[in-house]
Amino acid sequence: MAEIQILDKHTINQIAAGEVVESPKSVVKELAENAMDAGATTITVEIREGGISYIRITDNGCGIPKEEVKNAFLRHATSKLTQIEDLEHIYTMGFRGEALASIAAVAQVEMLTKTKEEPIGTRLEIEGGEIKSIQDAVCAEGTTVIVKNLFYNVPARRKFLKKPAKESGYVSELMNQLALGHPEISFCYLNNDTTVLHTTGNGDGKAAAFYVYGKVAAQSMLELSFERGPYRLHGLIGKPELSRGNRGYENLFINGRYIKNRIVSSAVEEAYRTRTMIGKFPVYILHLEIDPAQVDVNVHPAKLEVRFQNDDEVYDFFYDAIFATFEGKVLIPRVGWDKAPVEENIQQDTEQNLPKMPQKQSFEQYEAQDLQQYEEKEAHALQEKTIQSTQKEAPMQGAVKSVDELLHHQTQKPLKVQQATVAYDTALSDFAIEEPVQTMQHPPKEIMLEEMDNTKDNTQAKPFFHNYRIVGQLFATYWMVEQGESVYLIDQHAAHERILYERLMHQFREETVLSQRLVVPVMLHLTPMEIQILQDNMVLLEQFGFGLERFGADRYGLTAVPVLLREPSSTAFFTEILDMLADGTVSNIYDTKILAVATMACKAAVKGHDKLSIQEAEALIVQLLKLENPFTCPHGRPTIIEMTKYELEKKFKRIQD
């Protein structure tokens, strides 16, 4: 065994640096967090070659006093805490006192800093942990740190860095996180002399989202504010249409620090369940304020993970916060012929096309300005059309004295819009449901309508259709509804599927799922594995509405099926349920129930090309509007989409972009 030796200071510093400095991204993170802790309201980050050759961080914070500049580069030197008990009450971004020392140990570093009280600043140069020079310098209040040639003295570490383009991508991701987490700070980020990001710093979270994700994404986000017990949550959550194919757009900040936490992620995703497509993940920017003593942020070297004192309490809090925010909101996706889906518009305006918005303007003011410009164009177009009309038809307009009067006259015309009737609620009760028999293949539409009438009535929901008319049906599947300045398309299958799904889930909660007895049992042909799955899940299958009877040692027959099944004599759906129970991706009984109920609703719902009358379509819409979530089917597909008059007029060239 080799002799035990004490490592020299140089080696110790390089080993310690490896725990803090992994890449240019980690250097930018540590220095930017120091700038925020110094009270900076403006932070500029500049990198070249992915940050490998050059990083410059400039802030307008409080600066470092001349006599403390050297101490800032000592290991475990910090102004953030003085004793172990302070770790329980940390609100600052950095606190370990290792950043500057670790960076200086593996790079060539220059610092220029000045406090408000000092007449002149200080410049310090340090390489490989050794101070080369320190002298007075003229500079503005704040601090600038320049880091050159990262890992120049540790070639083994340098060769593991990615290509410059990849490393700059990591830095860009970090800058987006900082901008979203601190909208009160103006961040300017330059990559190879090109401005990639420049936020307002006016404290508007939507403005920050606008600069990071683009205008379309910012417009598709809802504001959230929720408080309970020791937790205070605020921020933005994306509408379901904004969902993405990975978790890269899930942004959680705890006391200002970007954090990843599986408890929070699971809770939010669960609240989005059935609102988003399977395999899609929500977009959110959430800020949790909590007593630092309630959370341990010192469990990960990069401070990315935390532990909560009560995971269940945190899970319920986030789930309820998301659910409450969605409640009562109209979540109909707006579409246009010339635009890519909303999810593809995220970041379309960044890097190549930096969004432009006045620095002190909020996103709401920006949107209002856009709307005002559009309305002014509309008013001008209407006025021009009116002038032309009066010039051509002047002899016929004897009662109209002026253009203003004509405009007033036209805008006062009553709208001839057919009102949605709700009389079907009483008319539906006239239909009688006979006892189901085994030979019934498709339930009559009268039964479908009564099923919709029996759906749980959510009286608290405010209908977003209140003065509409059904224009007609497209492709025997989509109902076209006109209201105000928009036209809506409703997928009859997705709408009915959602209605039946919420009805079934209500029955499961109340333990009142309806079954229909079969006149003759239907024998099941199952493999030994399927028989075992059936036996292990007998109680759950009975909850779904299936009746089962054993015939001999290894044979079972169906004696009852859920009322909603359109083909009760078929065993295909039952074997689908068994396959679902055998699927290893279904994590628990609750997930299985959700998937099974969604499949049952899909099987029972009217299909595309099924003929519905206007009366049945209106009954469908009336029942859809009573649901807790009428905007998506159980699998996350939209039930309704919207196209505005504005989009149509652009298509017909009535409005020029």
N, C-alpha and C positions, 0 to 999 in steps of 0.2 A: 504494500500500500504506500502511495506517495505521501511525503511529509506534508502536514497541514501548514499552510502559509496564510498570512494576512495579505489580501490584495492591495495593490497600490491605489492611490486616489484616482488616477487617470482611468484605470480599469473599472473601478467601482462606478465612476460617473458614466462610463459608456454602457455598463450593464443596466444602471438605473434609467439611462436614456431609452433603452430598448423597451422599458415598460410604459413609457409615455409617448415617445416619438416613433411611430411606425411608418409614417409616410408624410408627404406634403400636407395631406388633409389634416392629420393630427397636429401638425405645426400650426396651420391656420386656425384650427379649433381652439387650441390653447391660447394663442395670442389674441384672437377675437374675443374670447371669454374674459381675458384679462382686461381688454379695452372696455367691455361692458361693465365689469366690476369697478372700473375707474370712473364710471358715470358718463361715458361717451354717449353723445346723441348722433354722431356721425362717424362711421367707420368705413374706411376704404381699403379693400383687399386687392392686391395686384399680384399676379403670378406669371411666370414665363416657363415654357417647357414643362408644363404640368406642375410647376412649383419645385422641380428638382434643382434647377439652377438659380431660381430667383423667387423670393416671396417678400412682399412689402405690405405691412399693416400700419395704417395711419389712423389715429383717433384724436378727438378733441376732448379727451377726458382730463382728469385732474393732474396727470403727470406724476413724476417721481422726484422727490427732493434730491438735490445734488449729493448730499451726504449718504443717501440710501441707495444710490444707483448700483454700487458694487454689491451690496447685500442682496439685491434683487436676483443676482445670478448664483447665490449660494444655494445648495440643496436644502430643502425643507425650510426655506425662508418664505414667509407669507405674512400678509397683513390681514388675512381673513379669519384667523383664529389664534388663540393664545394658550388654550388648555383643552384636554380631551373632551370636557363637557360641552365645548362649543360645537362639536360635531353634530350634536342633536338639534342645533338651531341654525343651520347653515342656509342662508338665502342667496349667497354669492354663487357664481358659475364655477369658478376655480377655487380650490382650497388646499391642495396638497403641497404647494410650495416647491414643485419639482419642474414646472414647465420651462422657465427660462434657463435653469441650470442644465436640464436635459437637452434642450435645443442647442445651447451653446457648446455642449460636449461633442456634438456630431456635425457641426456646421460652422460657417464663418458668419458671425452676427455683428450687426451694428445697431446701436440704439441712440436715438435722438429724443430727448425729453425735457419738458419744462413745466413747472407749476405756475399757477396764477401769481403767486407772491414773489417769485424770483424774477429779477430783471433780465437774466440771460439763462439759456438752457445748458444742457450737458450732452456731450457726445461720447459714447463708449464703444470700443471695438474689442471683440473677443473671438478667439479662434480655438476650437478644440478644448474649450474650457479655460483657456489662459487669456487673461486680459492683456491686450496689446497696447492700448492707449485709452486715456480718459482726459477730456479737455472741455473748456467752455465752448459754446456754439450758439449762434443766433438761430432761433426757431420759434414757431408759434406754440401756444399753450397746448399741451397734450403730449402724446408719445408716438414715435414712429420706430418700428422694428424692421430691419432688413435682414433676411436670412438667405445666404448664398451657398450653393454647392452642398446640398444636404448629403450627409454620409460621405463626404469627401475623404475622411480619415478612417472610414469603416467600409472598405470595398466589398466585404462579404455581405453587408446589409444593403449596400447600394445596388448590387446586381439583382436583388430580389424586388426592386421597384418595378412597377408596370411601365408600359410605354407612356410618354408624355400625354397623349390624348386620353388614355385611361385614367391617369392620375388627375388630370384636369377635370375629368368627369366626376371623380369623387369629391373634388373641391367644390364644384358647381352644386352637387347634391347638398353638401354641408351649408353652402351659402343660402340655398333655398330654405333649409331648415331654420337657419338663424333669422332670415327675413320673416318667415311665417311665425316664428316664436316670439319675435320682438318687433312688432309693427311700429313701436314708438321710437325706434332707432332707424336712421337712414343708412342703408347699406349700399355701397357702390363696389361692384366687383368687375375687375378687368382681367381678361385672359389674353395674353400676347397683344397687349395694347388695344384690344377690342372690348368695349363696354358690354358685358353680358347681363348685368342686373343693376338696377338703380331704383331703390324704393323711396317712398315719400318720407317716411319717419314721422307721419302725422298721427300715429296711433290707430289708424283705421285698418282692422283686420282684413276686410274685403279688398281694400286697396293693395295690401301685401299679397293676397291671393291672386289679384289681377296681374301683378308684376311677375309672379312666379309661375302661375298656371295659365294665364291668359284671360281675356274678357269673357269668353263663352263659359269657362269653368266658374269664374267668379259670379256670373249671373245665375249659375245653377246651384248655388250654395245657400243654405238656410242658417240664420243666426240662432245660436243656442245659448241659453242662460239658465242654470239650474243650481239649486243650493239645498243641501240637507245635512244636518248634523255638522261634522267638522269639514265637510267637503264643499267647495265652491267651484263650479265648472262654467266656463264660457268659451265661445269660439264659433266655428262654422262646421256644418256637416253638409256633404254633397247630397243632392237629390239622387234617388236610386239610378236615374239615367246616367249619372256621372261615374258609375262604378268602373273599376279597372280590373285587369287580369292578374294583378299581384298586389301585395300589401305595401308597395312602395309609396303609396299616397296616404297612408295612415300616419298622421302626425299628432303625437301626444307630447305635451309639455307639462312638466310638474314643477311648479314654482319657477317657471321660465326656462327649465332645462329640458332639452329633447330627450325623450325616454322611449324605450321599447318595453312593453309589458304584455304578456300573453293573457293575463286576466282581463285587462281593459280591452284588448283586441277581440277576445272571444265574446265579451259582453256586447260590444258595438256591433260585431258581425251578426250576433244572434238577433239584435233588435232590427237589423236589416233583412233578416230571413224572410223569404217569400216576396220581398220587395225588389230584390236584385236577382239576376240570372244566376244559376248554379255555376260555380267556378269564378264568379266575379266578387270583387272586394270593394268596400266603401272608400270614399275619399273624405277625409275629415282633418280639421285643424282644431284640436281641443286643448284648452289650458286649464289645468287643475291647480287650484290653490289649496294648500293643506299645511298644517303645522309640520315643520320638518321632523319633529320628534315622532310623527306617525308613519314615517317612511324612511327606509335605509337606502341612501343613494351611493353608498360606498362599497357596493358589492361587485363592481365590475371595473377593471382598470381604466376603461374609457368612459366610465360613469354613464353607460347607456342603459343599464338595467337597475331596477329597484325592487325592494321587498316592502309590501304593505303589512301592517299589523293584522288587518282583517280582510282577507281576500274575498270572502263571500259578500261582505258589506260593500266593498268596492265594486264588485261585479253587478250587484243589484242597483247601485247608484248610477253607474254608467248606462245600464240597460234602460232604466226608467227615464234617464235624461234624454236619450235618443228617442224613445217611444213618445215621450211627452212633446218633444219638438215636432215630430211628424203629425201629431194629433191635430186634426182640423186644417191641415195644409193641403192645398191643391198641388198634386204631384204629377200632373199630366206633362209628358215630354213634348216640347215644341220642335217640329221638324220643318225642314225646307228642302227643296229639290237640289239646290246648288251647294249645300253644306254637308260636310262630313258629320258623322255622329258626334254627339257632344264629347264622348270619352276620347275621341281621336283629336279633339281640339285642345286638350290639355297640353300646355307647353308649346303650342304651335306658334305663339307670338314671342317666345323667348329666344335668346341667343341670336338668331338671324334677324328677327324683326322685334326689337325691343318695344314693348308697349309704351305709348306716350300718354301721360296724364299730368296735369299741373301738380307740382310737388305738395301743395297744401290743400288740394281738393280731395274730398272723400269720394269713395266709390259711388255712393248714392247720388252725390252731386254730379259726378261724371255721367251716370246713367240718366239722371234727370235732364242734363244738358243734351244728351243724345236724343231723348224722347222729345224735348222741346224743339230741336232742330227738325225732327221728322214731322212733328205736328205743324210747324211753320211751313214746311214744304207742302204738306197736305192742304193747309189753308190757302196757300198761294195757288196751288194747282186748282182748287175748287173755285177760287176767285177768277182765275183765268178762264176756266170753263164757263163760269157764270157770265162773264163779260161777253164771251163769244156767243153764248146762247142768247143773251139779250140783244146783241147786235143783229143776229139772224132772225129772231122772233119778236122784235120790238113791237110790231103791230098787234101781236096777240097778248102782250103783257100790259094791257092797259091799267090793270089794278096795281101794278108794281111801279113805284115812283123812282126808285134808285137801286143801284147795285147792292147797297147795304140792306135795303128792305128785302131784295130778292134773296140774299144770303140768309137773312133771318127767316124769311118765308120757307126756304128749303130746309133749314135745320130744324124748323118746328113741325115738320111733317110727322104724323104719328107713324110709328113702326108697325108694319103689318106682320107680326111674328106670332106664329101659332103657339099658344101656351101649352106646357106639358101638363097633361091631365093625370090626376092621381085617383080618378074614380075607379080604376081597376082594382084597387085594394078591396072595395066592396063587391065589385063584379066577380072577382076571383072566387069568392066564397060560394058562388052558385055552382061551381064545379064540384062534383062528388068523386072521391077516389074510391074505386072498387078494390076489394082485397086482391093483391097481386097473385097471379097464377104463373106457373112455370113456363107456359108457352109464350108469354108476353115478350116480344123482341124489342120494341121501342115504345116507351110510354107516350101516351097522347100529349099534345102540347098543353092541354088543360092541366094535366098533372104537373108538367114543368112549371107552369105559371103559378100553381098553388104552392109548389115547393119553394118558388121564389118568394111568395107571399109569407111563407112561414119562416123565412130567414130572420135572424135576430135583428130587430130594429134598433139601430144606434141613433137615438133621437138627438144626441148632442152634436152629431156631425152636421155641418152647414153645407147644404147642397151647392155645388158650384154651377150646376145647371138650374136656372131659375126662370129663364125667359127664352126658351129655345123652340126650334121646330125641327122635326125630322125631315130632311130633304129627300132621302131615299136610301137605297142599298146598292153597294158596289160588289160585284163578283159573288153575289149571293152569300157574302160573309161579313162585310163591313158596313155598318150603318153610319150614314153621314148626318151629322147634327150641326145646325147653324145657331150660333149665339154671339151677339155683339159683333166684334171685329174679327171673329175666328170661326173656323170650321173644324169640327172634331170628327174623327173616325173611331168607331167603337167596334172591336172584334167580338162578334157575338159568342164565339166559343170561349175566348179568354174571360169575357165578362161573366158568362154563366158558370164557368169553372170556379171563379173567385167566389161567386154567390154560394155555390154548393160547398166549397171548401170551408168558408166561415160558418156555414150552418152545421157542417159535420164537426168542426172543432168545438163549436158550442155544445153539441150533443155529447162529445167526448168529455168535456168539462163537467157537464151535468149528468153524465153516465146514462144517457137516454138514446143511444144509437138504435135506430129502428131496423129490424130484420124482417124478411119475408120467408115464410116456411115454404119449402118445396114439396109438391105433391108426392113426388118420388125422389128419393135420394140420388144424387149424382155421384157415381163411384170415381174415386181419384186413383190414378195410376202413378204412384210415387216411388222414387228410388229409396233404398235404405237410408241414405243421408237426408233426404227430404222428410222421411218419416220421423227421424230423430229431431229435425228442426221443428216439425209440427208438434211433437210431444213436448219439446222444451218451451214452446210459445203458445200453448193451448189457451191460456187465460187471455193473452193479448189478442189472439185471433178471434176469440169470442167477443172481446171489446170492439173489434172492427165490425162485428155484425154477422160473422160466420157461425153457422151451427155445424158441428162435426159429430159423427157417430162411428164407432169402431165396429168393423165386421171381420171377425177372426183375428188372427195374430198380427198381421201386417197389412190390413186393408182398412181404409177410411172412406166414408162417404159424406158429401155435403148435404146437410138437411135444411140449411137456411143460408141466405145471403143478404148483404146490405140492401135496403130498399132501393137505393139509388142505382144499382147496377142495371144497365140497359139490356144485358143478355145474361139473365140469372142461370141459364142452363149451361153456360160455358164455364169450364174450369181454368181457362187461360189466366184470368186475373188472379185467381187464388194462387196459382203456381208463381205468378209474378211477386206476390206478397212473400211467399216462401223464399224466393231468390233474394228478395230485399233483406229478409231476416238473416240470410246466410252471408250477405255481403259484409266483408271485413271493414269497409269504409264507413258503415253506419256505426257511430260510436256508442249510442245508447238507445234505450227504448223510446225516449222522447223523439230523437231524430228519426227513428223508424216510423213512429206514429205520424210525424209530420209528412214524411215521404209517402207513406201509405195513403193517408187522407188526401194528399194532393193528387195521387194517381187515381183514387176512387172518384174524386171530383172530376178529373179529366175524362175518365171513362163515361161518366154519367151525363156530362154536359152536352148541349147541342153542338153540332159540328159545323165547320164551314160548309156551305152549300145546302144546309138544312133550311127549308123554307119557313120563314117567320112572317107573320102579318105585321102591319103597322102597330096594331094594338099590342101584340106580343112583344114587339121591340120596345114600345113605350113602357110596358110592364117590366121588361128587363132593365131598362135605364133607371126606373123608379127604385127597383130593388137594389141595383148596384150602388146608387147614391146613399143608401142607408148603411153601407158597410163601414167597418173600421178602416179598411184599406181598399178602396175601390179601384186603385190605379194600376195594379199588377195582378196577374194570375198567380197561383201558388208557386209556380216555377220561376217567377220574376219577369215574365214577358209583360209588356204594357197592355192594358185593356183598352186604353184610350190614348190617342195622339192628337196633337193640335197643330193646325197650320193657320197662320194669321193672314188677314187680308193684305197686309203689307207684303208678305212673301209672294202672294198671288199677283199683286200689282207689279212687283218687280219682274215677275215672269212674263207678264204681258207688256212690259216696257212702259207702263204708266208712270213708274218711278225709276229714275236713273240712280245707280249706285254712286 
